[in-house]
Amino acid sequence: MNIMRSVSSARKNKHLLLDQVKLKKAQKVLGARTETETIERALEQVISEAEKDRRAWAATEKLIRSGIQIKDVFGRLNGQ
C-alpha cells in the first residue's frame, strides 16, 4: 500500500541510530531493496493499520449505539 506516496510529502534527511539486525530482518520481510525503502514501507504499514483500527472501532461503536442485541452462541462474552 502506498498511502503516503499519494500525499505530497516533503523529504528530510534524518540521522537515526537503528538496530541493524532488526532493519535487515524488516527489509527481508518487506521485500525492500534499500534501508530507506524499508523504513518507508514500515511507516506506511503502521499508518495503514492505525486507520484500519480506527475504522473498526468506529464501526463497533456504531453497532453498540444502535442497540442491537448480540446472542452469545459460543458462550465467550461472559468471560467463560
N, C-alpha and C positions, 0 to 999 in steps of 0.2 A: 504494500500500500504506500502511495506517495502523497500522503496528506499534506505534508509540509512543503513539498515541491510545487504544489499548486498555488501556494501563497507566496507572494513576493517576499523573499527573505534576504536580509542583509547578512552577509558572511563576515565573521570577525575572527581574527586569529586568537587562539586560546592556548595557554600553556597549562597542560594537565599532567598530574602525576597519577598514572594508572597502573594497575596490576597487569603486567604483560601477559601472564598466563591466562587470566580471565579475558583479556582483549583478544587473544588468539583463538580461544575457545569460542567466544562470541562471533568472531569473524568467520570461523568454520560453520557454525550453526546457521548464521545469517546468509552465508554464501557471498560475503562481501569480498571485493578484490583488495581494498585498502583499509587501513585503520580508520581513516576519516569516514569512509562509506559504512564501516561497521558501526561507528558511533551514530551516524545519521539514521541508519536503519533501526538501531535500538531505540533511539529517541522517538522515531515515528511509531514504533510498536507500542511504546509506553503511552504516548498521546492517544493512539487509537484505542487501546484497552481502557483508558480512563473515560473516553467518550462512550464506549460500549457500556461500561459500568454505570455511567450517569444515566444513559437511556434506559437501562434495565431497572434501575431504582425508580426512575420516573414512572415507568410502566407499572411497577409493583405498587407504588404509592397510589396511582390512579385506580388500580384494581381494588385496593383496600378501601379507598374512599367511596367506591361505587357501592359498597355494602354487600357485595357478592358473598354468598355462603360457600365455604370450601369444605368438602367432605373428605375427611382423613381416611381414605380407603386402605392405607398401609399402616396406620397407627403410629406414624412418626412425628406428628405435630405436637403431641403432648409430652415429648421428652422421653418416650419409651424406647 
